[in-house]
C-alpha cells in the first residue's frame, strides 16, 4: 500500500512539474509576445514620428545649403546697428530672386519690409533682426567676420537667413494663403531702437499677430522653447552722479568724499530686490561701472555709477524705479550731499500671448520638433515693443551652440536654419486659421 502511495505521489509530482513547466513556457511565450508587440509599437511610433517630420519638414538639401550660404555671407560681413546698408541690399536681392514684393511705403533707413500673400484677409507679421555687435570674433571659422571689431555674436545672421527661408516657403504656397504675411527685417535691435522705427514707419498697421524667434545655444537643434507670459526681461539702464567736495586725501574732513557715498549707494541698492520685491517675482539690479578720481592723493568732486535693472512685470519695474530714486537721494543726503539719477529706458518685458503660444506648441510638434517650456531669460529684446501694439509670440530655437550670446566665439549649428524657416512659415499659416475663426 505504501509503495502504491509513493508511486502515486511521484506521478502527481511529475504532473505538477510538467504542468508548471508548461505554464512557465506559456508565460514566457506571452512575455516574448508582449515585448515583441512593445518593440513593434515603439518602432511604429518612431516611424510615425519620422513620417510626420518628413511630411512637414521635407529634407531639401538644396534649401538648407542656400540658407547656410546666406547666413555665412552675413556672418562674413557684419554691420552694426543703424549701419546695415549692405545687409539690407543683400536681403533685397535674395527676396527679389523669389519674386517677393517689397512694401517700400514703410520707410526705413536700414532694414526693409516685404509681403507675401493676398491683398484681402488678415495680416500676420514675421520679424527678424539683422544687426551685429562691436565684438572681435574669435571663432576661427573659415567664414569668420572680415571686419575688424565687428561680429554676429548674437546670431542675427541666422535669424535673417531663417526669415528669408520662411519667405521662400510662403511664396511657394502663396496661392493658398488666406491673407498676407508681412516680413519685417528689422535694424538696430542691439540698441533697442529698431522696433520703434518699424512701428513709427507704419509697418505694424493692420497687423493682427506677430511672430519672432531667437536662437538658444543651450537648447538642442530640433528643440523649441515656447512659453506663455513673460519670456524675456525689461532691460533698463541707469546713470547715478554723486556730487562731492574735492580736497586733499590727507584731510578728508575738509571735503565730501563721493567715492564713499557711491559705495554706500551700491550697497543700499542691493536691498531693494531682497526687501521690496516679492519672492514670487524676479528682478535684478546690477551696478556695472564706477568712475571717479584722477589722482591717488586727491578726493574727487564727483563719482558716477552705471548699471542695469531687469524685471518681468511692469508693476515691479515701476516699484524698483521709485525705490531706487529714494535710496540714492536718501544715502546722499545722509552724507551731506546730493545725487541725481538718469534713467535709460530700454525695451519692456517680452510677454507672449497665451493662445498664440498654445498654437505654436501644436505647430512645432506637427513639424516633428520637440517643445519645452523654458525659464524666462533676464536678457532684453525689443520685440516687446511690437507686443505692446498687437498680440505676439517670441520663441527660442535650439541651436546647440558652444557659447552664450555675445561671446567672441559664439556660433550656431546651421542644421537649425531650415527648421526655423519651416516653423515661422507654419506659425504664420496657423495664425490665419485662428484669425478667421
Secondary structure, 3 states (H helix, E strand, C coil): CHHHHHHHHHHHHHHHHHHHHHHHHHHHHHHHHHHHHHHHHHHHHHHHHHHHHHHHCCCCHHHHHHHHHHHHHHHHCCCECCCCHHHHHHHHHHHHHCCCEECCCCCCCCCEEEEEECCCCCEEEEEEECCEECCCCCCCCCCCCCCCCCECCCCHHHHHHHHHHHHHHHHHCHHHCCCEEEEEEECCCCCCCHHHHHHHHCCCCCEEEEEEEEEECCCCCCEEECCCEEEECEEEEEEEEEECECEEHHHHHHCECHHHHHHHHHHHHHHHHHHHCCCCCCEEEEEEEEEECCCCCEECCEEEEEEEEEECCHHHHHHHHHHHHHHHHHHHHHCCCCEEEEEECCCCCEEECHHHHHHHHHHHHHCCCEEECCCCECCCCCCHHHHCCCCEEEEEEECCCCCCCCCCCCCCCCCHHHHHHHHHHHHHHHHHHHHCC
